[in-house]
Amino acid sequence: MHRLDRGQARRIAVRAQLLAEPRPAGILETIDALTLVNIDPTAAVAPSADHVLWSRLGWPYRSADLTRAIEVDRVVFEWAGFLRPMADLPLYRPLMHAWPPYREHRDWLDANARFRQDVLDRLRADGPLRTGEIPDTAEVSWRSSGWTADRNVSQMLEFLVLGGEVALSGRDGRDRLWDLAERIYPPDDDPLSDRDAARLRDARRLGALGIARPKAPKQPVEPFHVGEAGEPAEIDGVDGPWRVDPAQLEQDDALAGRTVLLSPFDRFVFDRARALDLFGFEYILEMYKPAAKRRWGYFALPILHGDRLVGKLDAKADRRAGVLRVNAIHEDEPFTDEVAAAVDAEIADLADWLGLERG
């Protein structure tokens, strides 16, 4: 049993997420270390995938390089809302084969067996295709209380991606391009058992997080728990068991920290319970709240300084005016002159990367 204080646990988490010096060398190295990158398109500041990669790589990062990694080099793939290294595809194939887990989805696919085959046949003949280029031949319409109601083609494509029959070939502006998975993914020459794949996913997840709970609140797609991966640990002043990546314990405890403006969708802060346990950091993404009820702003960016989460930046990229508008900097504790200067410098770097003036 490893016994850690909170400072040690925080430094392990920061290093594992590539948020200290030295910075990683490139896109694939970064995504491989993180195991996945959220691709939420909300762009109040920048799309999450671009923001996450910039926060690790800095000014050399360009979204065109990510596009090449996905669409040309095929070393990164999209699945279930995240970018993942293609080398990890075998870990997810058992989940694809087991999909769908819900009866409602199975029943709809069964009722639309001909429609499903029509989509696959059309992609085989003419793919890659945009959603709008695929005819809707559904016999039973998709029912939902949300925006997906009656969007039969897009729903079928999403289901076929999750099941591993279709894959994202690329994007044309806002349109996604779909194709048969066999044309995008490498062959499955050495399939893993469900058990081995789950064990390896846990180990990869712990490697990316550094320290995590063996069990964590359930998430709809990607969990935060790591099972029995790594080694057991306790953290002074924090209740309950943890698991720690032994590779992190072999490193010098000293941290060459940086100041980082994080995406709200960054996995470093997305487990709100872990952020509170390790960093004493309270955070809620408030874009879905009425403006009058927001504490930190529509799309506040968590601020990391060294091994502490020290505040939130309420900012918005006004691309029409060419300005990164800084509405407020919320200090969880009063900033020292050093922290204030470092945060200001990082805001300037963010504006420069976005091609905007600071407003």
VEXMAR-22592 format. One record per residue (C-alpha): residue number from 1; residue in one letter; x, y, z. Coordinates in nm, 4 decimals. Layout:
{NUM; 'A'; {X; Y; Z}} ...
This chain:
{1; 'M'; {0.0000; 0.0000; 0.0000}} {2; 'H'; {0.1484; 0.3327; -0.1074}} {3; 'R'; {0.0806; 0.6268; 0.1222}} {4; 'L'; {0.0804; 0.9633; -0.0497}} {5; 'D'; {0.0065; 1.3158; 0.0548}} {6; 'R'; {-0.2155; 1.5313; -0.1645}} {7; 'G'; {0.0800; 1.7158; -0.3127}} {8; 'Q'; {0.2347; 1.3913; -0.4328}} {9; 'A'; {-0.0994; 1.2753; -0.5756}} {10; 'R'; {-0.1483; 1.6048; -0.7574}} {11; 'R'; {0.1980; 1.5949; -0.9105}} {12; 'I'; {0.1411; 1.2385; -1.0303}} {13; 'A'; {-0.1847; 1.3469; -1.1949}} {14; 'V'; {-0.0249; 1.6510; -1.3619}} {15; 'R'; {0.2703; 1.4549; -1.5014}} {16; 'A'; {0.0527; 1.1712; -1.6297}} {17; 'Q'; {-0.1614; 1.4187; -1.8238}} {18; 'L'; {0.1429; 1.5837; -1.9877}} {19; 'L'; {0.0756; 1.9172; -1.8172}} {20; 'A'; {0.4305; 1.9697; -1.6922}} {21; 'E'; {0.7619; 2.0250; -1.8663}} {22; 'P'; {0.8906; 1.8917; -2.0950}} {23; 'R'; {0.6044; 1.9138; -2.3415}} {24; 'P'; {0.5313; 1.6118; -2.5626}} {25; 'A'; {0.6833; 1.6074; -2.9097}} {26; 'G'; {0.3768; 1.5606; -3.1278}} {27; 'I'; {0.0086; 1.4826; -3.1736}} {28; 'L'; {0.0307; 1.1037; -3.1771}} {29; 'E'; {0.2572; 1.0953; -2.8713}} {30; 'T'; {0.0069; 1.3160; -2.6887}} {31; 'I'; {-0.3059; 1.1202; -2.7795}} {32; 'D'; {-0.1292; 0.7926; -2.7064}} {33; 'A'; {-0.0349; 0.9121; -2.3569}} {34; 'L'; {-0.3826; 1.0538; -2.2875}} {35; 'T'; {-0.5470; 0.7462; -2.4519}} {36; 'L'; {-0.8389; 0.9621; -2.5671}} {37; 'V'; {-0.9310; 1.3221; -2.6420}} {38; 'N'; {-1.2856; 1.4561; -2.6265}} {39; 'I'; {-1.4172; 1.5922; -2.9567}} {40; 'D'; {-1.7062; 1.8051; -2.8354}} {41; 'P'; {-1.7493; 2.0749; -3.1044}} {42; 'T'; {-1.8482; 2.3587; -2.8673}} {43; 'A'; {-1.6171; 2.6408; -2.9704}} {44; 'A'; {-1.6791; 2.9264; -2.7274}} {45; 'V'; {-1.2985; 2.9395; -2.7171}} {46; 'A'; {-1.1873; 2.6459; -2.9349}} {47; 'P'; {-1.3175; 2.2955; -3.0154}} {48; 'S'; {-1.2200; 2.0675; -2.7293}} {49; 'A'; {-0.9831; 1.8409; -2.9240}} {50; 'D'; {-0.7855; 2.1391; -3.0515}} {51; 'H'; {-0.7821; 2.3001; -2.7071}} {52; 'V'; {-0.6670; 1.9823; -2.5309}} {53; 'L'; {-0.3840; 1.9295; -2.7779}} {54; 'W'; {-0.2754; 2.2949; -2.7738}} {55; 'S'; {-0.2620; 2.2891; -2.3927}} {56; 'R'; {-0.0045; 2.0089; -2.4152}} {57; 'L'; {0.1860; 2.0954; -2.7315}} {58; 'G'; {0.1697; 2.4736; -2.7323}} {59; 'W'; {0.2169; 2.6957; -3.0390}} {60; 'P'; {0.3405; 2.4204; -3.2778}} {61; 'Y'; {-0.0030; 2.2575; -3.2715}} {62; 'R'; {-0.2287; 2.3160; -3.5728}} {63; 'S'; {-0.5651; 2.1526; -3.6353}} {64; 'A'; {-0.4555; 2.0666; -3.9904}} {65; 'D'; {-0.1951; 1.8327; -3.8391}} {66; 'L'; {-0.4661; 1.6529; -3.6449}} {67; 'T'; {-0.6748; 1.6212; -3.9614}} {68; 'R'; {-0.3786; 1.4591; -4.1357}} {69; 'A'; {-0.3293; 1.2143; -3.8479}} {70; 'I'; {-0.6951; 1.1080; -3.8771}} {71; 'E'; {-0.7636; 1.1200; -4.2499}} {72; 'V'; {-0.4289; 1.0518; -4.4177}} {73; 'D'; {-0.1937; 0.8746; -4.1788}} {74; 'R'; {-0.4800; 0.6864; -4.0078}} {75; 'V'; {-0.2921; 0.6788; -3.6759}} {76; 'V'; {-0.5895; 0.8298; -3.4880}} {77; 'F'; {-0.9569; 0.7321; -3.5095}} {78; 'E'; {-1.2882; 0.8668; -3.3804}} {79; 'W'; {-1.5159; 0.6441; -3.1793}} {80; 'A'; {-1.7917; 0.7153; -2.9262}} {81; 'G'; {-1.7164; 1.0853; -2.9005}} {82; 'F'; {-1.3389; 1.0630; -2.8536}} {83; 'L'; {-1.0222; 1.0601; -3.0580}} {84; 'R'; {-0.8119; 0.7520; -2.9844}} {85; 'P'; {-0.4772; 0.6158; -3.1059}} {86; 'M'; {-0.5324; 0.3545; -3.3763}} {87; 'A'; {-0.2949; 0.1257; -3.1861}} {88; 'D'; {-0.5648; 0.0988; -2.9157}} {89; 'L'; {-0.8344; -0.0211; -3.1567}} {90; 'P'; {-0.8003; -0.3878; -3.0438}} {91; 'L'; {-0.8948; -0.2781; -2.6899}} {92; 'Y'; {-1.2286; -0.1441; -2.8157}} {93; 'R'; {-1.3250; -0.4120; -3.0666}} {94; 'P'; {-1.4845; -0.6321; -2.7959}} {95; 'L'; {-1.7045; -0.3360; -2.6971}} {96; 'M'; {-1.7971; -0.2899; -3.0634}} {97; 'H'; {-1.8853; -0.6587; -3.1003}} {98; 'A'; {-2.1023; -0.6440; -2.7865}} {99; 'W'; {-2.2924; -0.3352; -2.9006}} {100; 'P'; {-2.5781; -0.2468; -2.8572}} {101; 'P'; {-2.6284; -0.3105; -2.4858}} {102; 'Y'; {-2.9813; -0.1674; -2.4719}} {103; 'R'; {-3.2990; -0.3430; -2.5798}} {104; 'E'; {-3.4447; -0.0246; -2.7312}} {105; 'H'; {-3.1494; -0.0027; -2.9697}} {106; 'R'; {-3.1564; -0.3737; -3.0546}} {107; 'D'; {-3.5274; -0.3613; -3.1286}} {108; 'W'; {-3.4886; -0.0611; -3.3600}} {109; 'L'; {-3.2027; -0.2236; -3.5497}} {110; 'D'; {-3.3993; -0.5475; -3.5836}} {111; 'A'; {-3.7002; -0.3571; -3.7179}} {112; 'N'; {-3.4758; -0.1797; -3.9697}} {113; 'A'; {-3.2624; -0.4710; -4.0895}} {114; 'R'; {-3.3251; -0.3802; -4.4550}} {115; 'F'; {-3.2431; -0.0125; -4.3880}} {116; 'R'; {-2.9182; -0.1134; -4.2172}} {117; 'Q'; {-2.8189; -0.3229; -4.5182}} {118; 'D'; {-2.9128; -0.0392; -4.7544}} {119; 'V'; {-2.6750; 0.1935; -4.5699}} {120; 'L'; {-2.3905; -0.0589; -4.5783}} {121; 'D'; {-2.4491; -0.1319; -4.9479}} {122; 'R'; {-2.4526; 0.2377; -5.0356}} {123; 'L'; {-2.1260; 0.2983; -4.8500}} {124; 'R'; {-1.9675; -0.0054; -5.0136}} {125; 'A'; {-2.0607; 0.1240; -5.3580}} {126; 'D'; {-1.9987; 0.4976; -5.3156}} {127; 'G'; {-1.8311; 0.5729; -4.9808}} {128; 'P'; {-1.7094; 0.7827; -4.8193}} {129; 'L'; {-2.0368; 0.9767; -4.8052}} {130; 'R'; {-2.1960; 1.2591; -4.6091}} {131; 'T'; {-2.5057; 1.1832; -4.4058}} {132; 'G'; {-2.7257; 1.3721; -4.6514}} {133; 'E'; {-2.6061; 1.1567; -4.9413}} {134; 'I'; {-2.7511; 0.8385; -4.7902}} {135; 'P'; {-3.1235; 0.7719; -4.8526}} {136; 'D'; {-3.3583; 0.7154; -4.5593}} {137; 'T'; {-3.5263; 0.3783; -4.6174}} {138; 'A'; {-3.6178; 0.3164; -4.2542}} {139; 'E'; {-3.9319; 0.1136; -4.1939}} {140; 'V'; {-3.9550; 0.2262; -3.8314}} {141; 'S'; {-3.8573; 0.5831; -3.7458}} {142; 'W'; {-3.6248; 0.6556; -3.4530}} {143; 'R'; {-3.8212; 0.7942; -3.1605}} {144; 'S'; {-3.6600; 1.0308; -2.9138}} {145; 'S'; {-3.7618; 1.3232; -2.6977}} {146; 'G'; {-3.4432; 1.4989; -2.8095}} {147; 'W'; {-3.3018; 1.6346; -3.1336}} {148; 'T'; {-3.2371; 1.2863; -3.2812}} {149; 'A'; {-3.6093; 1.2098; -3.3316}} {150; 'D'; {-3.6763; 1.0918; -3.6900}} {151; 'R'; {-3.3116; 1.1465; -3.7865}} {152; 'N'; {-3.2963; 0.7909; -3.9090}} {153; 'V'; {-2.9855; 0.8036; -4.1291}} {154; 'S'; {-2.7645; 0.9791; -3.8750}} {155; 'Q'; {-2.8904; 0.7500; -3.5987}} {156; 'M'; {-2.8232; 0.4368; -3.8036}} {157; 'L'; {-2.4741; 0.5607; -3.8888}} {158; 'E'; {-2.3979; 0.6345; -3.5227}} {159; 'F'; {-2.5129; 0.2837; -3.4276}} {160; 'L'; {-2.3078; 0.1221; -3.7038}} {161; 'V'; {-1.9991; 0.3143; -3.5899}} {162; 'L'; {-2.0487; 0.2002; -3.2313}} {163; 'G'; {-2.0894; -0.1557; -3.3595}} {164; 'G'; {-1.7690; -0.1365; -3.5608}} {165; 'E'; {-1.9243; -0.1750; -3.9087}} {166; 'V'; {-1.8878; 0.1899; -4.0152}} {167; 'A'; {-1.6132; 0.4389; -3.9323}} {168; 'L'; {-1.5508; 0.8112; -3.9627}} {169; 'S'; {-1.3401; 0.8622; -4.2728}} {170; 'G'; {-1.2954; 1.2350; -4.2210}} {171; 'R'; {-1.4757; 1.5661; -4.2225}} {172; 'D'; {-1.5695; 1.8155; -4.4898}} {173; 'G'; {-1.6301; 2.1341; -4.2960}} {174; 'R'; {-1.9061; 2.0516; -4.0494}} {175; 'D'; {-2.0092; 1.7375; -4.2395}} {176; 'R'; {-1.8798; 1.4015; -4.1297}} {177; 'L'; {-1.7764; 1.1532; -4.3974}} {178; 'W'; {-1.8707; 0.7890; -4.3392}} {179; 'D'; {-1.7270; 0.4707; -4.4856}} {180; 'L'; {-1.7068; 0.1010; -4.4176}} {181; 'A'; {-1.4896; 0.0311; -4.1151}} {182; 'E'; {-1.2909; -0.2282; -4.3101}} {183; 'R'; {-1.1569; 0.0549; -4.5282}} {184; 'I'; {-1.0502; 0.2663; -4.2286}} {185; 'Y'; {-0.9443; 0.0221; -3.9589}} {186; 'P'; {-0.6576; -0.2262; -3.9886}} {187; 'P'; {-0.7532; -0.5966; -3.9896}} {188; 'D'; {-0.8234; -0.7648; -3.6569}} {189; 'D'; {-0.5526; -1.0280; -3.6871}} {190; 'D'; {-0.5045; -1.0991; -3.3152}} {191; 'P'; {-0.8359; -1.0386; -3.1352}} {192; 'L'; {-0.8428; -0.9917; -2.7599}} {193; 'S'; {-1.0859; -1.1593; -2.5254}} {194; 'D'; {-1.3380; -0.9361; -2.3489}} {195; 'R'; {-1.1514; -0.9879; -2.0206}} {196; 'D'; {-0.8058; -0.9094; -2.1568}} {197; 'A'; {-0.9321; -0.6012; -2.3407}} {198; 'A'; {-1.1033; -0.4709; -2.0259}} {199; 'R'; {-0.7872; -0.5277; -1.8209}} {200; 'L'; {-0.5753; -0.3427; -2.0752}} {201; 'R'; {-0.8243; -0.0545; -2.0980}} {202; 'D'; {-0.8054; -0.0141; -1.7208}} {203; 'A'; {-0.4257; -0.0145; -1.7327}} {204; 'R'; {-0.4170; 0.2399; -2.0174}} {205; 'R'; {-0.6669; 0.4617; -1.8352}} {206; 'L'; {-0.4604; 0.4562; -1.5167}} {207; 'G'; {-0.1469; 0.5365; -1.7149}} {208; 'A'; {-0.3225; 0.8426; -1.8545}} {209; 'L'; {-0.4596; 0.9581; -1.5185}} {210; 'G'; {-0.1655; 0.8602; -1.2993}} {211; 'I'; {-0.3859; 0.8097; -0.9960}} {212; 'A'; {-0.7555; 0.7192; -0.9907}} {213; 'R'; {-1.0279; 0.5430; -0.8002}} {214; 'P'; {-1.0709; 0.1676; -0.8523}} {215; 'K'; {-1.4431; 0.2503; -0.8704}} {216; 'A'; {-1.5889; 0.5852; -0.9758}} {217; 'P'; {-1.9353; 0.7199; -1.0609}} {218; 'K'; {-2.0706; 0.5646; -1.3792}} {219; 'Q'; {-2.0162; 0.7537; -1.7045}} {220; 'P'; {-2.2188; 0.7015; -2.0240}} {221; 'V'; {-1.9193; 0.6215; -2.2496}} {222; 'E'; {-1.5749; 0.6358; -2.0912}} {223; 'P'; {-1.5426; 0.5483; -1.7229}} {224; 'F'; {-1.3008; 0.7019; -1.4755}} {225; 'H'; {-1.2492; 0.3868; -1.2697}} {226; 'V'; {-0.9433; 0.1675; -1.3201}} {227; 'G'; {-1.0362; -0.1574; -1.1443}} {228; 'E'; {-0.7310; -0.3463; -1.0217}} {229; 'A'; {-0.4831; -0.1747; -1.2535}} {230; 'G'; {-0.1636; -0.0411; -1.0983}} {231; 'E'; {-0.0973; -0.0610; -0.7251}} {232; 'P'; {-0.3118; 0.0314; -0.4216}} {233; 'A'; {-0.2661; 0.3695; -0.2575}} {234; 'E'; {-0.4048; 0.5871; 0.0185}} {235; 'I'; {-0.3961; 0.9670; 0.0154}} {236; 'D'; {-0.3651; 1.1567; 0.3434}} {237; 'G'; {-0.6868; 1.3391; 0.4233}} {238; 'V'; {-0.8871; 1.1707; 0.1442}} {239; 'D'; {-1.1235; 0.8865; 0.2235}} {240; 'G'; {-1.1325; 0.5626; 0.0305}} {241; 'P'; {-0.8964; 0.3562; -0.1849}} {242; 'W'; {-0.6975; 0.4690; -0.4873}} {243; 'R'; {-0.4846; 0.3019; -0.7520}} {244; 'V'; {-0.1575; 0.4541; -0.8666}} {245; 'D'; {0.0480; 0.3935; -1.1796}} {246; 'P'; {0.3791; 0.2420; -1.0607}} {247; 'A'; {0.5616; 0.4064; -1.3513}} {248; 'Q'; {0.4760; 0.7438; -1.1976}} {249; 'L'; {0.6156; 0.6390; -0.8610}} {250; 'E'; {0.9521; 0.5743; -1.0257}} {251; 'Q'; {0.9822; 0.9401; -1.1284}} {252; 'D'; {1.1353; 1.2195; -0.9253}} {253; 'D'; {0.8622; 1.3802; -0.7148}} {254; 'A'; {0.9769; 1.7277; -0.8196}} {255; 'L'; {0.7554; 1.8885; -1.0825}} {256; 'A'; {0.8532; 2.1308; -1.3564}} {257; 'G'; {0.5085; 2.2827; -1.3566}} {258; 'R'; {0.3412; 2.5090; -1.6113}} {259; 'T'; {0.0446; 2.7445; -1.6153}} {260; 'V'; {-0.2314; 2.6010; -1.8343}} {261; 'L'; {-0.5772; 2.7167; -1.9417}} {262; 'L'; {-0.7738; 2.3928; -1.9681}} {263; 'S'; {-1.0766; 2.3026; -2.1755}} {264; 'P'; {-1.3821; 2.2291; -1.9575}} {265; 'F'; {-1.3948; 1.8928; -2.1416}} {266; 'D'; {-1.0336; 1.8056; -2.0558}} {267; 'R'; {-1.0108; 1.4649; -1.8860}} {268; 'F'; {-0.7779; 1.6190; -1.6292}} {269; 'V'; {-1.0747; 1.8038; -1.4745}} {270; 'F'; {-1.3735; 1.6170; -1.6152}} {271; 'D'; {-1.3927; 1.3833; -1.3143}} {272; 'R'; {-1.5274; 1.6549; -1.0855}} {273; 'A'; {-1.5098; 1.4326; -0.7738}} {274; 'R'; {-1.1412; 1.3572; -0.8348}} {275; 'A'; {-1.0657; 1.7262; -0.8941}} {276; 'L'; {-1.2288; 1.8070; -0.5606}} {277; 'D'; {-1.0503; 1.5241; -0.3751}} {278; 'L'; {-0.7008; 1.5969; -0.5074}} {279; 'F'; {-0.7076; 1.9691; -0.5823}} {280; 'G'; {-0.9902; 2.1035; -0.3672}} {281; 'F'; {-1.1261; 2.2356; -0.6965}} {282; 'E'; {-1.4981; 2.2915; -0.7388}} {283; 'Y'; {-1.6168; 2.3218; -1.0965}} {284; 'I'; {-1.9363; 2.2951; -1.3004}} {285; 'L'; {-1.9683; 2.3725; -1.6697}} {286; 'E'; {-2.2347; 2.6431; -1.6679}} {287; 'M'; {-2.3186; 2.6782; -2.0368}} {288; 'Y'; {-2.6513; 2.5043; -1.9737}} {289; 'K'; {-2.7466; 2.7368; -1.6870}} {290; 'P'; {-2.9373; 3.0649; -1.7218}} {291; 'A'; {-2.6909; 3.3538; -1.7276}} {292; 'A'; {-2.8152; 3.4913; -1.3951}} {293; 'K'; {-2.7307; 3.1639; -1.2185}} {294; 'R'; {-2.3727; 3.1307; -1.3438}} {295; 'R'; {-2.0893; 3.1730; -1.0932}} {296; 'W'; {-1.7924; 3.1584; -1.3299}} {297; 'G'; {-1.9310; 3.2145; -1.6803}} {298; 'Y'; {-2.0725; 3.0400; -1.9851}} {299; 'F'; {-1.7566; 2.8416; -2.0704}} {300; 'A'; {-1.5059; 2.9082; -1.7924}} {301; 'L'; {-1.1627; 2.7533; -1.8411}} {302; 'P'; {-1.0041; 2.5861; -1.5361}} {303; 'I'; {-0.6627; 2.7371; -1.4603}} {304; 'L'; {-0.3753; 2.5078; -1.3607}} {305; 'H'; {-0.0607; 2.6571; -1.2066}} {306; 'G'; {0.2054; 2.4020; -1.1223}} {307; 'D'; {0.0252; 2.1333; -0.9262}} {308; 'R'; {-0.2694; 2.3494; -0.8190}} {309; 'L'; {-0.5973; 2.4362; -0.9869}} {310; 'V'; {-0.6142; 2.8007; -0.8908}} {311; 'G'; {-0.9161; 2.9534; -1.0667}} {312; 'K'; {-1.1340; 2.9904; -1.3744}} {313; 'L'; {-1.1060; 3.2116; -1.6814}} {314; 'D'; {-1.4335; 3.3446; -1.8226}} {315; 'A'; {-1.3411; 3.4152; -2.1839}} {316; 'K'; {-1.4939; 3.3924; -2.5294}} {317; 'A'; {-1.3407; 3.3967; -2.8764}} {318; 'D'; {-1.5178; 3.6694; -3.0723}} {319; 'R'; {-1.3927; 3.5706; -3.4154}} {320; 'R'; {-1.5990; 3.8293; -3.5980}} {321; 'A'; {-1.4316; 4.1092; -3.4027}} {322; 'G'; {-1.0945; 3.9311; -3.3982}} {323; 'V'; {-1.0777; 3.9421; -3.0188}} {324; 'L'; {-1.0438; 3.6972; -2.7296}} {325; 'R'; {-1.2745; 3.8653; -2.4805}} {326; 'V'; {-1.1747; 3.8150; -2.1172}} {327; 'N'; {-1.4838; 3.8767; -1.9079}} {328; 'A'; {-1.3376; 3.7770; -1.5715}} {329; 'I'; {-1.0595; 3.5859; -1.4003}} {330; 'H'; {-1.1992; 3.4076; -1.0948}} {331; 'E'; {-0.9320; 3.3447; -0.8321}} {332; 'D'; {-1.0071; 3.0527; -0.6006}} {333; 'E'; {-0.7512; 3.2104; -0.3709}} {334; 'P'; {-0.5926; 3.5527; -0.4246}} {335; 'F'; {-0.3213; 3.5217; -0.6903}} {336; 'T'; {0.0342; 3.6103; -0.6032}} {337; 'D'; {0.2111; 3.8439; -0.8446}} {338; 'E'; {0.3875; 3.5399; -0.9924}} {339; 'V'; {0.0604; 3.3523; -1.0567}} {340; 'A'; {-0.1122; 3.6616; -1.1981}} {341; 'A'; {0.1745; 3.7234; -1.4397}} {342; 'A'; {0.1826; 3.3592; -1.5472}} {343; 'V'; {-0.1940; 3.3551; -1.6102}} {344; 'D'; {-0.1729; 3.6792; -1.8116}} {345; 'A'; {0.1062; 3.5318; -2.0223}} {346; 'E'; {-0.0958; 3.2184; -2.0897}} {347; 'I'; {-0.3997; 3.4233; -2.1923}} {348; 'A'; {-0.1762; 3.6096; -2.4372}} {349; 'D'; {-0.0479; 3.2776; -2.5743}} {350; 'L'; {-0.4033; 3.1481; -2.6134}} {351; 'A'; {-0.5101; 3.4607; -2.8014}} {352; 'D'; {-0.2038; 3.4389; -3.0247}} {353; 'W'; {-0.2712; 3.0718; -3.1046}} {354; 'L'; {-0.6316; 3.1568; -3.1919}} {355; 'G'; {-0.5148; 3.4422; -3.4121}} {356; 'L'; {-0.7014; 3.6972; -3.1982}} {357; 'E'; {-0.6214; 4.0095; -3.0028}} {358; 'R'; {-0.6806; 4.0029; -2.6308}} {359; 'G'; {-0.9869; 4.2120; -2.5421}} 
